[in-house]
Amino acid sequence: MFSRRNVLAVTAAGAVASAAHAASFGNPDQPAQGAVNAKAPGNLRDPGPQSEAIGNQFPSAQTPPATDVGGMPMDWASFNNAPKRIQNGGWARQVTQADFAISNTITGVNMRLTAGGIRELHWHQAAEWAIMTYGSCRVTVLDAVGRPYVADVNEGDLWYFPAGQPHSLQGLGPDGCEFVICFDDGNASEFNTLLVTDWFAHTPPQVLAKNFGVPAQTFAKIPLQNLWIFQGTLPGDLASDRAAVSRTASAPPHPFIFRLGSSAPAKESRGGEVRVADSSNFNIATTVAAALVTVRPGGLREMHWHPNADEWQYYIKGKGRMTVFNTGPNAMTMDFNAGDIGYVKRNLGHYVENVGDTDLQFIGVFKAPRYEEVSLSNWLTHTPPALVTQHLNVDEAAIAKWPDNGPGVMPKS
């Protein structure tokens, strides 16, 4: 006679053995994950209310890979559905931590200025980093010791203004510009900045007169509401503006702009390339580092992680699919298109695959002075092969073929 306890023990052991046997390469978890495991009729149907147009943009959310497991905070957001604040001269829209809970280190802003359109003279509590995605723009800034700087930036160029340093932006011909700004604070807001017109309007005229050494009547026609973005006239040539601001001041020691799009790649392969801007080559950018990544069709931004900062991503063009891996285990896959934003917490493993038929390009932004990356293949190929073999049941001969230099984007050659 078997006791009830013995029967339960045997049954449990059989269930464990059955579960272990059921787990397979490409589908390791129990209970089974992924659409491949759906056997019942209608299991994958979604008969309830839905938007097919939105759902079709996220095939990896509709039917995740069988290797996805657990639950993780949403790592997708988009400028495509962020409300625009529109004025004569341009518009802006933003995604802050209030909109995108996971993004506590970076606020993202997408702004457009017409030809002659001006983002008025202002400054921020946070540092401002930006990448130009269209057209041309003139930037002005004054550093903390009173040295002025004026420059023109074009598609692929960056600028960086440290917190508290006043600046302006103006679209140039023929069609103005568009750019993406990152503030090094997830709670910063483009719609709540320190504006020169606001300060003038909220200062007594007699104080303005004393401060500037002119009659109070000089300020009789100042705007009583801030301008924020407004339509101006196209500026003159760059040399004239530079001469006008440097009459009594020296130049700053480091430029506030960086030509990232035309810089030499830090990593390059047949699969794509990675360009880097941080305090080592863009000296002024002491709180923000960035990597501009291009992945060719069929290519893969290799499996890696960043040990010193979270990664805020902006997808410039193409179609990408990213899986993020965390302890637990937890793994989540999402799809990204132009105008979307991704976010990966520090030290979480991830990769980005080009799933389209054109180049995929995105910028990764980090609240850190240096760009740091750990490549999975680089780590494993610099670990004793016998040790790796015992972990993964992979032949040492196969390990010898893995890329051992952190190529950035695969295929390597």
VEXDREN-2710 file (C-alpha; in Angstrom, 1 decimal):
% VEXDREN-2710
k/r/px/py/pz
1/MET/0.0/0.0/0.0
2/PHE/1.3/3.5/-0.9
3/SER/0.5/6.3/1.4
4/ARG/-1.2/9.5/0.0
5/ARG/2.1/11.3/0.7
6/ASN/4.1/8.9/-1.4
7/VAL/1.6/9.1/-4.3
8/LEU/1.8/12.9/-4.2
9/ALA/5.6/12.8/-4.1
10/VAL/5.8/10.5/-7.1
11/THR/3.3/12.6/-9.1
12/ALA/5.2/15.8/-8.3
13/ALA/8.5/14.2/-9.4
14/GLY/6.9/13.0/-12.6
15/ALA/5.5/16.5/-13.3
16/VAL/9.0/18.0/-12.8
17/ALA/10.6/15.5/-15.1
18/SER/7.9/16.1/-17.7
19/ALA/8.4/19.9/-17.4
20/ALA/12.1/19.5/-17.8
21/HIS/11.6/17.3/-20.8
22/ALA/9.1/19.7/-22.4
23/ALA/11.5/22.7/-22.2
24/SER/13.4/23.0/-25.4
25/PHE/15.9/25.0/-27.3
26/GLY/14.2/28.3/-28.2
27/ASN/11.4/27.8/-25.7
28/PRO/12.9/27.2/-22.3
29/ASP/10.2/28.2/-19.9
30/GLN/7.4/26.4/-18.1
31/PRO/4.6/27.1/-18.4
32/ALA/5.2/27.3/-22.1
33/GLN/5.6/30.8/-23.6
34/GLY/4.9/32.0/-27.1
35/ALA/2.3/31.5/-29.9
36/VAL/4.0/28.2/-31.0
37/ASN/2.5/26.6/-27.9
38/ALA/-1.1/27.7/-28.6
39/LYS/-2.9/24.4/-29.4
40/ALA/-6.6/25.2/-28.7
41/PRO/-8.8/26.4/-31.5
42/GLY/-9.0/30.2/-31.5
43/ASN/-6.3/30.5/-28.9
44/LEU/-4.6/33.4/-30.7
45/ARG/-7.7/35.2/-31.8
46/ASP/-8.4/38.6/-30.3
47/PRO/-12.2/39.1/-30.8
48/GLY/-12.5/42.1/-28.5
49/PRO/-12.3/45.9/-29.4
50/GLN/-9.0/46.8/-31.0
51/SER/-7.2/49.1/-33.4
52/GLU/-5.6/46.9/-36.1
53/ALA/-3.6/49.9/-37.3
54/ILE/-1.8/50.2/-33.9
55/GLY/-1.7/46.5/-33.2
56/ASN/0.0/45.8/-36.5
57/GLN/2.9/48.1/-35.6
58/PHE/3.8/45.8/-32.6
59/PRO/3.9/42.2/-33.9
60/SER/6.4/41.3/-31.1
61/ALA/3.8/42.4/-28.5
62/GLN/1.0/40.6/-30.2
63/THR/2.9/37.3/-30.4
64/PRO/6.1/37.6/-28.4
65/PRO/9.0/35.3/-29.1
66/ALA/8.8/32.0/-27.1
67/THR/12.0/33.1/-25.2
68/ASP/10.2/36.2/-23.7
69/VAL/9.2/35.6/-20.1
70/GLY/7.9/37.4/-17.0
71/GLY/6.9/41.0/-16.9
72/MET/9.0/44.2/-17.2
73/PRO/8.2/47.9/-17.2
74/MET/7.2/49.3/-20.7
75/ASP/10.3/50.3/-22.5
76/TRP/8.5/51.9/-25.5
77/ALA/7.2/55.4/-26.0
78/SER/6.9/57.7/-29.0
79/PHE/6.9/61.3/-30.2
80/ASN/4.3/60.2/-32.8
81/ASN/1.5/60.4/-30.3
82/ALA/2.9/63.2/-28.1
83/PRO/0.8/66.4/-28.3
84/LYS/2.5/69.3/-30.2
85/ARG/2.6/72.8/-28.8
86/ILE/2.4/74.9/-32.0
87/GLN/3.3/78.6/-32.5
88/ASN/4.1/80.8/-35.4
89/GLY/7.7/79.9/-36.1
90/GLY/7.6/76.2/-35.1
91/TRP/6.4/73.6/-32.6
92/ALA/7.6/71.2/-30.0
93/ARG/6.5/68.0/-28.3
94/GLN/8.0/66.1/-25.4
95/VAL/8.1/62.8/-23.5
96/THR/9.0/63.2/-19.8
97/GLN/9.0/60.7/-17.0
98/ALA/5.4/61.7/-16.3
99/ASP/4.6/60.2/-19.8
100/PHE/7.2/57.4/-19.7
101/ALA/7.6/56.1/-16.2
102/ILE/10.8/54.1/-16.8
103/SER/12.7/57.1/-18.1
104/ASN/14.0/58.8/-14.9
105/THR/17.3/60.0/-16.3
106/ILE/16.3/61.7/-19.6
107/THR/13.5/63.9/-20.9
108/GLY/13.1/63.9/-24.7
109/VAL/11.9/66.8/-26.8
110/ASN/11.2/66.9/-30.6
111/MET/11.3/70.5/-32.0
112/ARG/10.7/72.1/-35.4
113/LEU/11.7/75.6/-36.3
114/THR/10.8/77.3/-39.6
115/ALA/13.3/79.3/-41.6
116/GLY/13.8/82.3/-39.4
117/GLY/11.8/80.6/-36.5
118/ILE/13.4/81.4/-33.1
119/ARG/13.4/79.4/-29.9
120/GLU/13.7/82.5/-27.7
121/LEU/16.7/83.3/-25.5
122/HIS/16.4/81.1/-22.4
123/TRP/18.2/78.7/-20.0
124/HIS/17.4/75.5/-18.1
125/GLN/17.9/73.8/-14.7
126/ALA/19.2/70.7/-16.6
127/ALA/21.9/70.3/-19.3
128/GLU/20.6/70.3/-22.9
129/TRP/22.0/67.8/-25.4
130/ALA/20.6/67.7/-29.0
131/ILE/20.9/66.0/-32.3
132/MET/19.9/67.6/-35.6
133/THR/17.7/65.3/-37.7
134/TYR/16.7/67.8/-40.5
135/GLY/17.8/71.1/-42.0
136/SER/20.1/73.7/-40.5
137/CYS/20.0/75.8/-37.3
138/ARG/22.0/78.6/-35.7
139/VAL/22.8/78.3/-32.1
140/THR/24.1/80.9/-29.7
141/VAL/25.3/80.4/-26.1
142/LEU/27.2/82.2/-23.4
143/ASP/29.4/80.1/-21.0
144/ALA/29.6/80.5/-17.3
145/VAL/32.6/82.9/-17.4
146/GLY/31.0/85.2/-20.1
147/ARG/32.5/83.8/-23.3
148/PRO/30.1/83.8/-26.3
149/TYR/29.7/81.1/-29.0
150/VAL/27.8/81.1/-32.2
151/ALA/27.6/78.2/-34.7
152/ASP/25.6/76.6/-37.5
153/VAL/24.6/72.9/-37.2
154/ASN/23.2/70.6/-39.8
155/GLU/21.8/67.1/-39.9
156/GLY/23.8/64.7/-37.8
157/ASP/25.4/67.4/-35.7
158/LEU/25.1/67.7/-31.9
159/TRP/25.1/70.6/-29.4
160/TYR/25.4/70.6/-25.7
161/PHE/24.6/73.4/-23.3
162/PRO/25.5/72.9/-19.6
163/ALA/22.8/73.6/-17.1
164/GLY/22.3/77.4/-16.5
165/GLN/24.1/78.6/-19.6
166/PRO/21.8/80.8/-21.7
167/HIS/21.3/80.1/-25.4
168/SER/19.0/80.4/-28.4
169/LEU/18.1/78.4/-31.5
170/GLN/17.0/79.7/-34.9
171/GLY/16.0/77.8/-38.1
172/LEU/18.0/78.6/-41.2
173/GLY/17.1/78.5/-44.9
174/PRO/15.8/77.0/-47.0
175/ASP/13.3/75.1/-44.8
176/GLY/14.3/75.6/-41.2
177/CYS/15.2/72.6/-39.0
178/GLU/14.1/69.7/-36.8
179/PHE/16.0/68.2/-33.9
180/VAL/15.7/66.1/-30.8
181/ILE/16.7/67.5/-27.4
182/CYS/17.6/65.4/-24.3
183/PHE/17.7/67.0/-20.9
184/ASP/19.7/65.1/-18.3
185/ASP/16.7/64.9/-15.9
186/GLY/13.6/62.8/-16.5
187/ASN/11.4/65.4/-14.9
188/ALA/12.6/68.4/-17.0
189/SER/10.2/70.1/-19.3
190/GLU/10.6/72.1/-22.5
191/PHE/7.4/74.0/-21.6
192/ASN/8.8/75.2/-18.2
193/THR/12.0/77.0/-18.9
194/LEU/13.6/80.3/-17.8
195/LEU/12.7/82.8/-20.6
196/VAL/14.3/86.2/-21.0
197/THR/10.9/87.8/-22.0
198/ASP/9.3/86.4/-18.8
199/TRP/12.0/87.9/-16.6
200/PHE/11.8/91.3/-18.3
201/ALA/8.0/91.4/-18.0
202/HIS/8.1/90.5/-14.3
203/THR/10.7/93.0/-13.3
204/PRO/9.7/96.6/-12.3
205/PRO/10.6/99.1/-15.1
206/GLN/12.7/101.2/-12.7
207/VAL/14.8/98.1/-11.9
208/LEU/15.3/97.4/-15.6
209/ALA/16.4/101.1/-16.0
210/LYS/19.0/100.8/-13.2
211/ASN/20.3/97.4/-14.4
212/PHE/20.9/98.5/-18.0
213/GLY/21.7/102.2/-17.4
214/VAL/19.0/103.6/-19.7
215/PRO/15.7/105.4/-19.1
216/ALA/12.7/103.2/-18.0
217/GLN/10.8/104.3/-21.1
218/THR/13.3/102.2/-23.1
219/PHE/11.3/99.1/-22.0
220/ALA/7.8/100.5/-22.7
221/LYS/7.2/98.1/-25.6
222/ILE/8.6/94.8/-24.2
223/PRO/6.3/91.8/-24.7
224/LEU/4.1/91.1/-21.7
225/GLN/3.8/87.4/-22.5
226/ASN/6.7/85.2/-23.3
227/LEU/7.5/84.4/-26.9
228/TRP/8.9/80.8/-26.5
229/ILE/8.9/80.1/-30.2
230/PHE/8.2/82.9/-32.7
231/GLN/8.8/83.8/-36.3
232/GLY/11.8/86.0/-36.9
233/THR/13.8/87.1/-39.8
234/LEU/16.7/85.0/-41.2
235/PRO/20.0/85.9/-39.5
236/GLY/22.9/87.3/-41.5
237/ASP/26.0/85.3/-42.3
238/LEU/27.7/83.4/-39.5
239/ALA/30.9/85.4/-39.6
240/SER/29.0/88.7/-39.0
241/ASP/27.2/87.2/-36.0
242/ARG/30.5/85.9/-34.6
243/ALA/32.1/89.3/-35.0
244/ALA/29.2/91.0/-33.3
245/VAL/29.3/88.9/-30.1
246/SER/33.1/88.8/-29.7
247/ARG/33.9/92.4/-29.6
248/THR/34.9/92.4/-25.9
249/ALA/35.1/88.7/-25.1
250/SER/37.3/85.8/-25.7
251/ALA/36.2/82.5/-27.2
252/PRO/35.4/79.5/-25.0
253/PRO/38.1/76.7/-24.9
254/HIS/35.8/74.0/-26.3
255/PRO/33.1/74.0/-29.0
256/PHE/29.5/73.5/-28.0
257/ILE/28.8/71.5/-31.1
258/PHE/30.1/68.2/-32.5
259/ARG/29.8/66.7/-36.1
260/LEU/28.7/63.2/-35.0
261/GLY/27.2/62.2/-38.3
262/SER/30.4/62.8/-40.2
263/SER/32.8/61.6/-37.5
264/ALA/34.8/58.4/-37.8
265/PRO/33.0/55.3/-36.6
266/ALA/34.2/53.9/-33.3
267/LYS/33.1/50.4/-34.5
268/GLU/32.4/49.4/-38.1
269/SER/31.5/46.1/-39.7
270/ARG/29.6/44.7/-42.7
271/GLY/26.5/44.8/-40.5
272/GLY/26.7/48.5/-39.6
273/GLU/28.5/51.1/-37.5
274/VAL/28.6/52.9/-34.2
275/ARG/29.7/56.5/-33.8
276/VAL/30.4/57.8/-30.3
277/ALA/30.4/61.3/-28.8
278/ASP/31.3/61.7/-25.1
279/SER/33.6/63.9/-23.0
280/SER/36.7/62.3/-24.6
281/ASN/36.0/63.8/-28.0
282/PHE/33.1/66.3/-27.3
283/ASN/34.8/67.9/-24.3
284/ILE/32.0/70.2/-23.2
285/ALA/29.5/67.3/-22.9
286/THR/30.4/66.3/-19.3
287/THR/27.0/64.8/-18.3
288/VAL/25.8/63.2/-21.5
289/ALA/27.3/60.6/-23.8
290/ALA/25.8/59.2/-27.0
291/ALA/26.2/56.5/-29.7
292/LEU/24.7/56.9/-33.2
293/VAL/24.0/53.3/-34.4
294/THR/23.3/52.2/-38.0
295/VAL/22.3/48.6/-38.6
296/ARG/22.1/47.3/-42.2
297/PRO/19.1/45.2/-43.3
298/GLY/19.4/41.8/-41.6
299/GLY/22.0/43.0/-39.2
300/LEU/22.0/42.9/-35.4
301/ARG/23.2/45.4/-32.8
302/GLU/25.1/42.8/-30.9
303/MET/24.1/41.5/-27.4
304/HIS/25.6/43.9/-24.9
305/TRP/24.9/46.1/-21.8
306/HIS/26.0/49.5/-20.5
307/PRO/27.5/49.5/-17.0
308/ASN/27.5/53.2/-16.2
309/ALA/24.1/54.5/-17.3
310/ASP/20.6/53.9/-18.5
311/GLU/20.2/54.1/-22.3
312/TRP/17.5/56.4/-23.8
313/GLN/17.0/55.7/-27.5
314/TYR/15.5/57.7/-30.3
315/TYR/14.8/55.8/-33.6
316/ILE/15.6/58.0/-36.6
317/LYS/14.7/55.6/-39.4
318/GLY/14.0/52.0/-40.3
319/LYS/12.3/49.2/-38.3
320/GLY/13.8/47.6/-35.2
321/ARG/13.0/44.9/-32.7
322/MET/14.7/45.0/-29.3
323/THR/14.7/42.4/-26.5
324/VAL/15.7/43.5/-23.0
325/PHE/16.9/40.8/-20.5
326/ASN/16.8/41.2/-16.7
327/THR/17.1/39.0/-13.7
328/GLY/14.2/36.7/-12.8
329/PRO/14.6/35.7/-15.6
330/ASN/12.6/38.4/-17.4
331/ALA/12.8/39.2/-21.1
332/MET/10.6/41.5/-23.2
333/THR/10.6/42.2/-26.9
334/MET/9.2/45.3/-28.5
335/ASP/9.1/46.9/-32.0
336/PHE/10.3/50.3/-32.9
337/ASN/9.8/52.6/-35.8
338/ALA/10.9/56.1/-36.8
339/GLY/10.0/58.7/-34.1
340/ASP/9.8/56.1/-31.3
341/ILE/11.7/56.1/-28.1
342/GLY/13.2/53.1/-26.2
343/TYR/14.7/52.8/-22.8
344/VAL/17.1/50.3/-21.3
345/LYS/18.1/50.3/-17.6
346/ARG/21.8/50.2/-16.7
347/ASN/23.4/46.8/-16.9
348/LEU/20.4/45.1/-18.5
349/GLY/21.3/42.9/-21.5
350/HIS/19.8/43.8/-24.9
351/TYR/20.1/43.6/-28.6
352/VAL/18.4/45.5/-31.5
353/GLU/17.6/43.7/-34.8
354/ASN/16.9/45.3/-38.1
355/VAL/13.7/43.7/-39.2
356/GLY/13.1/46.0/-42.2
357/ASP/14.5/46.3/-45.7
358/THR/16.3/49.6/-45.2
359/ASP/19.0/50.8/-42.8
360/LEU/17.9/51.1/-39.2
361/GLN/19.4/54.1/-37.4
362/PHE/18.9/55.2/-33.8
363/ILE/20.7/57.3/-31.2
364/GLY/21.5/56.0/-27.7
365/VAL/21.8/58.8/-25.1
366/PHE/23.3/58.2/-21.6
367/LYS/23.5/60.4/-18.5
368/ALA/27.2/59.9/-18.1
369/PRO/30.5/61.6/-19.1
370/ARG/31.7/58.5/-20.9
371/TYR/30.3/55.9/-23.3
372/GLU/30.7/52.4/-21.8
373/GLU/29.6/49.1/-23.3
374/VAL/30.2/45.4/-22.5
375/SER/29.9/43.0/-25.4
376/LEU/28.6/39.5/-24.6
377/SER/30.8/37.8/-27.2
378/ASN/33.8/39.8/-26.2
379/TRP/33.4/38.7/-22.6
380/LEU/32.9/35.0/-23.4
381/THR/35.8/34.9/-25.9
382/HIS/38.1/36.4/-23.2
383/THR/37.1/33.8/-20.7
384/PRO/38.9/30.4/-20.6
385/PRO/37.1/28.3/-23.3
386/ALA/36.9/25.2/-21.1
387/LEU/34.9/27.3/-18.5
388/VAL/32.5/28.6/-21.2
389/THR/32.0/25.1/-22.6
390/GLN/31.0/23.8/-19.1
391/HIS/28.4/26.6/-18.9
392/LEU/26.9/26.4/-22.4
393/ASN/27.7/22.9/-23.8
394/VAL/29.2/24.5/-26.8
395/ASP/32.4/23.1/-28.4
396/GLU/35.6/25.1/-27.9
397/ALA/36.1/25.0/-31.7
398/ALA/32.8/26.9/-32.1
399/ILE/33.7/29.4/-29.4
400/ALA/37.0/30.1/-31.2
401/LYS/34.8/31.4/-34.1
402/TRP/32.9/34.0/-32.0
403/PRO/33.8/37.7/-32.5
404/ASP/36.4/38.6/-30.0
405/ASN/36.6/42.4/-30.5
406/GLY/33.1/43.6/-29.7
407/PRO/32.2/44.5/-33.3
408/GLY/29.2/46.5/-32.3
409/VAL/27.0/45.3/-35.2
410/MET/26.8/41.8/-36.7
411/PRO/27.5/40.3/-39.1
412/LYS/31.2/41.2/-38.5
413/SER/32.4/40.6/-42.1
END
